[in-house]
Amino acid sequence: AMTFFLAGHETTANALSWTFYLLAKHPAERARVETEVRTVLGNRAATYADIENLSHTLCAIKEAMRLYPPAFAFPRTARRDTTLLGYHVPANTAIIINPYLMHRDTRYFPDPETFDPTRFAPDAEKSRPRFAYLPFGGGQRVCVSAAFALMEMQIVVATVLN
């Protein structure tokens, strides 16, 4: 129960806090999100039906989570002997995956310290390897509520900025 509470609330709140912080620091991006929100919603509240039309809002949220992932590390165990970055990792070794560092890999995110929501436009996302971006973890242990969390954050951002 504690895992569901923390994973479902604290991480979403952290991601939203960083999203609003970055939008406040980047007025042009905030204006772009606000324009999209007002175009889609007018004067009404956001609903699930609006999600597909709030694409730049989603890009801004994903970029905020790239820069400041809600979970700073994921523990994993090597299932078999492998090599990581030239280091031998024996089977059953505990390892830590750090998305904060991975999301700053210049091979996949040029100018990685810059807030650039266009990195998450559909074509840009398709051009990256599957696990270059993993704010929700990945593989068999990916967050089961990832889609819900993104939907929830889109509605919150749209509601606050409308």
TAZIRA-V253127 format. One record per residue. N is the residue number from 1. RES is the residue in one letter. PHI is phi in degrees with one decimal (999 if undefined). BURIAL is 1 if it has 24 or more other ideal C-beta (glycine too) atoms within 12 Angstrom, else 0. Layout:
N/RES/PHI/BURIAL, N/RES/PHI/BURIAL
This chain:
1/A/999/0, 2/M/-63.7/0, 3/T/-61.9/0, 4/F/-62.1/0, 5/F/-64.6/0, 6/L/-65.8/0, 7/A/-67.4/1, 8/G/-90.0/0, 9/H/-121.5/0, 10/E/-62.7/0, 11/T/-66.1/1, 12/T/-65.7/1, 13/A/-62.5/0, 14/N/-62.7/1, 15/A/-62.4/1, 16/L/-65.8/1, 17/S/-59.8/0, 18/W/-67.4/1, 19/T/-62.3/1, 20/F/-66.2/1, 21/Y/-59.7/0, 22/L/-66.5/1, 23/L/-65.3/1, 24/A/-67.8/0, 25/K/-80.3/0, 26/H/-127.5/0, 27/P/-57.4/0, 28/A/-66.4/0, 29/E/-69.3/1, 30/R/-61.3/1, 31/A/-61.8/0, 32/R/-65.0/1, 33/V/-67.2/1, 34/E/-60.8/1, 35/T/-62.4/0, 36/E/-61.4/1, 37/V/-61.3/1, 38/R/-67.7/0, 39/T/-66.3/0, 40/V/-76.2/1, 41/L/-97.1/1, 42/G/65.1/0, 43/N/-107.2/0, 44/R/-105.6/0, 45/A/-76.1/0, 46/A/-72.4/1, 47/T/-133.0/0, 48/Y/-57.1/0, 49/A/-63.5/0, 50/D/-86.0/1, 51/I/-52.8/1, 52/E/-64.6/0, 53/N/-96.9/0, 54/L/-107.1/1, 55/S/-68.6/1, 56/H/-72.0/1, 57/T/-60.3/1, 58/L/-62.9/1, 59/C/-59.9/1, 60/A/-65.0/1, 61/I/-65.1/1, 62/K/-63.7/1, 63/E/-67.5/1, 64/A/-62.7/1, 65/M/-72.7/1, 66/R/-68.8/1, 67/L/-71.5/1, 68/Y/-134.3/1, 69/P/-61.2/1, 70/P/-60.0/1, 71/A/-106.7/1, 72/F/-78.7/0, 73/A/-158.6/0, 74/F/-126.6/1, 75/P/-79.4/0, 76/R/-142.8/0, 77/T/-122.4/0, 78/A/-64.3/0, 79/R/-81.5/0, 80/R/-149.8/0, 81/D/-58.2/0, 82/T/-153.0/0, 83/T/-125.5/0, 84/L/-122.6/0, 85/L/51.4/0, 86/G/86.1/0, 87/Y/-104.9/0, 88/H/-74.4/0, 89/V/-122.2/0, 90/P/-69.0/0, 91/A/-54.4/0, 92/N/71.3/0, 93/T/-83.4/0, 94/A/-76.0/0, 95/I/-129.3/0, 96/I/-118.9/0, 97/I/-100.0/1, 98/N/-112.8/0, 99/P/-64.9/1, 100/Y/-55.6/1, 101/L/-73.9/0, 102/M/-61.9/1, 103/H/-74.3/1, 104/R/-111.8/0, 105/D/-74.1/0, 106/T/-66.6/0, 107/R/-65.5/0, 108/Y/-112.4/0, 109/F/-134.6/1, 110/P/-57.1/0, 111/D/50.0/0, 112/P/-65.6/0, 113/E/-85.1/0, 114/T/-87.2/0, 115/F/-80.0/1, 116/D/-139.7/1, 117/P/-59.0/1, 118/T/-65.4/1, 119/R/-58.7/1, 120/F/-109.2/1, 121/A/-63.5/0, 122/P/-50.2/0, 123/D/-65.9/0, 124/A/-65.5/0, 125/E/-64.0/0, 126/K/-66.3/0, 127/S/-80.6/0, 128/R/-95.6/1, 129/P/-60.3/0, 130/R/-52.7/0, 131/F/-106.0/0, 132/A/-72.5/1, 133/Y/-126.2/1, 134/L/-147.1/1, 135/P/-67.7/1, 136/F/-108.4/1, 137/G/80.5/1, 138/G/-167.2/0, 139/G/69.2/0, 140/Q/-65.8/0, 141/R/-107.7/0, 142/V/-63.7/0, 143/C/-59.0/1, 144/V/-70.4/0, 145/S/-106.7/0, 146/A/-57.4/1, 147/A/-63.0/0, 148/F/-63.7/0, 149/A/-61.0/1, 150/L/-64.1/1, 151/M/-61.9/1, 152/E/-60.5/1, 153/M/-67.4/1, 154/Q/-60.3/1, 155/I/-64.9/1, 156/V/-65.9/1, 157/V/-61.0/1, 158/A/-61.5/1, 159/T/-66.5/0, 160/V/-68.0/0, 161/L/-86.7/1, 162/N/-85.4/1
